[in-house]
Amino acid sequence: MAELYIRVAEDENEEPMEIPSEDDGTVLLSTVAAQFPGACGLRYRSPASQCMRGVRLVEGVLHAPESDWGNLVYVVNYPKVGVILPDNKRKMDEMDAASAVKIKRGIQKTSDLIVLGLPWKTSEQDLKDYFSTFGEVIMVQIKRDVKTGNSKGFGFVRFTEYETQSKVISQRHMIDGRWCDCKLPNSKVGPDEPQRCRKIFVGRCTEDMTTDELRQFFMQYGEVTDVFIPKPFRAFAFVTFADDQVAQALCGEDLIIKGVSVHISNAEPKHNNRTLDMAGPGFHQIPERSQF
């Protein structure tokens, strides 16, 4: 009899791993936990209702829904802080601190980090060699122009250990002679608002700043497609990037341009009636502009 495998992943959007089943078609929780330490069960999205459903667990044995695992991807369940674990009837807050930290670390996952301000000459191997000095790297990518193949000035890196990720985020990085920032990308807004994703509001601008100077400054983070300074001068500007992830990663930052601290925030669509605050953080309305 051929061995049956089921597809298991930590998240619905991640690449699944195949886990072997037993001869009777069941799957041992210990088999899942061997690949996903700390796992306490499985769930899946029902094709009929599109709701998440739990897999039946009886005495450490997982039973296939409707007697057939099918071709679904099963997502790992982990114990939540404060719940009573099956093999330990004490609550989490009654455990000693060391055990609690160990469990929490066991379920913390690393994320893709965006690396801003990369020199155009930096390659994937250069990026991997640099970040490998902090810990094991499982992915590096430099975003490139589809037509020319040239770097867009930013990329992504992912580490195996969560502690390594935290250390990398906490500091700036000198890569190929240029200071770079590494951070978690901000969440994107809905797909129906792509322009909002790529455009940033630059507050606290001074009147001597020109569009060319702003373009040159922000090009260190990624390809800039447009710079707009309202006339008459209103102490702010808008910068649009080719890639929304660069724009979102810069939001909330205070940057120094020509010796002046400017604040970067989201540019809000003009149909929203929120009051414009030119000097501070937050969302800002986009003024009328015939070129849009």
Residue pairs with C-beta under 8 A, 6 or more apart in sequence:
1 23
3 20
3 21
4 20
4 21
4 25
4 69
5 18
5 19
5 20
5 21
6 18
6 19
6 21
6 27
6 64
6 69
6 74
7 16
7 17
7 18
7 19
7 71
7 72
7 73
7 74
8 16
8 17
8 18
8 19
8 32
8 35
8 36
8 42
8 73
8 74
8 75
8 76
9 15
9 16
9 17
9 73
9 74
9 75
9 76
10 36
10 75
10 76
10 109
11 75
11 109
12 45
12 73
12 75
16 73
16 74
17 35
19 27
19 31
19 32
19 35
20 27
20 31
21 27
21 69
22 28
25 64
25 67
25 69
26 61
26 62
26 63
26 64
27 42
27 61
27 62
27 64
27 69
28 60
28 61
28 62
29 39
29 40
29 41
29 57
29 60
29 61
29 62
30 60
32 39
32 42
32 62
32 76
33 39
36 76
37 106
38 78
38 79
38 103
38 106
38 107
39 76
39 77
39 78
40 77
40 78
40 79
40 85
40 86
41 54
41 55
41 57
41 62
41 76
41 77
42 54
42 55
42 57
42 62
42 74
42 75
42 76
42 77
43 52
43 53
43 54
43 55
43 74
43 75
43 77
44 52
44 53
44 55
44 65
44 72
44 73
44 74
44 75
45 51
45 52
45 53
45 72
46 52
46 53
47 72
52 75
53 65
54 77
55 62
55 63
55 64
55 65
55 74
56 62
56 63
56 65
57 63
78 106
78 107
79 85
79 92
79 103
79 107
81 92
81 100
81 104
82 91
82 92
82 93
83 91
83 92
84 90
84 91
85 92
88 95
92 100
92 103
93 100
105 162
105 163
108 162
109 162
110 138
110 158
110 159
110 160
110 161
110 162
110 164
110 165
111 158
111 165
111 184
112 139
112 156
112 157
112 158
112 185
113 156
113 157
113 158
113 159
113 165
113 168
113 169
113 182
113 183
113 184
113 185
114 154
114 155
114 156
114 182
114 183
114 184
114 185
114 245
114 246
114 249
115 127
115 154
115 155
115 156
115 157
115 173
115 175
115 180
115 181
115 182
116 153
116 154
116 180
116 181
116 182
116 183
116 221
116 222
116 246
116 249
116 250
117 153
117 154
117 178
117 179
117 180
117 181
117 220
117 221
118 127
118 142
118 151
118 153
118 154
118 155
118 175
118 176
118 178
118 180
119 153
119 175
119 176
119 177
119 178
120 150
120 151
120 153
121 151
121 176
122 142
122 151
122 155
122 175
122 176
123 142
124 140
124 141
124 142
124 155
126 175
126 176
127 140
127 142
127 155
127 157
127 175
128 137
128 140
128 157
130 173
130 175
131 137
131 140
131 157
131 159
131 168
134 159
134 164
134 167
134 168
135 159
135 160
135 161
135 163
135 164
135 167
136 159
136 160
136 161
136 164
137 157
137 158
137 159
137 160
138 158
138 159
138 160
139 156
139 157
139 158
140 155
140 156
140 157
140 158
141 155
141 156
141 157
142 151
142 152
142 154
142 155
143 151
143 152
143 154
143 155
143 156
143 222
143 243
144 150
144 151
144 152
145 151
145 152
145 223
152 222
152 223
152 242
152 243
152 246
153 219
153 220
153 221
153 222
153 223
154 221
154 222
154 243
154 245
154 246
157 168
157 182
159 165
159 168
168 182
169 182
169 183
169 184
172 179
172 180
172 181
173 179
173 180
173 181
173 182
174 180
178 220
181 249
183 249
185 245
185 248
185 249
186 248
186 249
186 251
186 252
187 248
188 197
188 244
188 245
188 248
189 196
189 197
193 269
194 244
195 240
195 269
196 266
196 267
196 268
196 269
197 244
197 247
197 248
198 225
198 240
198 241
198 242
198 243
198 244
198 247
199 238
199 239
199 240
199 241
199 247
199 267
199 286
200 238
200 239
200 240
200 241
200 247
200 250
200 251
200 264
200 265
200 266
200 267
201 236
201 238
201 264
201 265
201 266
201 267
201 268
201 283
201 284
202 214
202 236
202 237
202 238
202 239
202 262
202 263
202 264
203 235
203 236
203 262
203 263
203 264
203 265
203 277
203 278
203 279
203 280
203 281
203 284
204 235
204 236
204 260
204 261
204 262
204 263
204 278
204 279
205 214
205 229
205 235
205 236
205 237
205 257
205 260
205 262
206 235
206 258
206 260
207 233
207 235
208 258
209 229
209 237
209 257
209 258
209 260
210 229
211 227
211 228
211 229
211 237
212 227
213 257
213 258
214 227
214 229
214 237
214 239
214 257
215 224
215 227
215 239
217 255
217 257
218 224
218 227
218 239
218 241
221 241
221 246
221 249
221 250
222 241
222 242
222 243
222 246
223 241
223 242
223 243
224 239
224 240
224 241
224 242
225 240
225 241
225 242
226 238
226 239
226 240
227 237
227 238
227 239
227 240
228 237
228 238
228 239
228 240
228 289
228 291
229 237
230 236
230 237
230 287
234 278
235 278
235 279
236 278
236 284
238 267
238 286
239 247
240 247
241 247
248 266
250 264
251 264
251 265
251 266
252 264
252 265
252 281
253 263
253 264
254 261
254 262
254 263
254 264
255 261
255 262
255 264
256 262
263 279
263 280
263 281
265 281
265 282
265 283
265 284
266 282
266 283
266 284
267 283
267 284
267 286
268 274
268 283
268 284
268 285
268 286
269 285
269 286
270 285
270 286
270 287
270 288
272 283
272 285
273 285
274 283
274 285
276 284
276 285
277 284
278 284
286 292
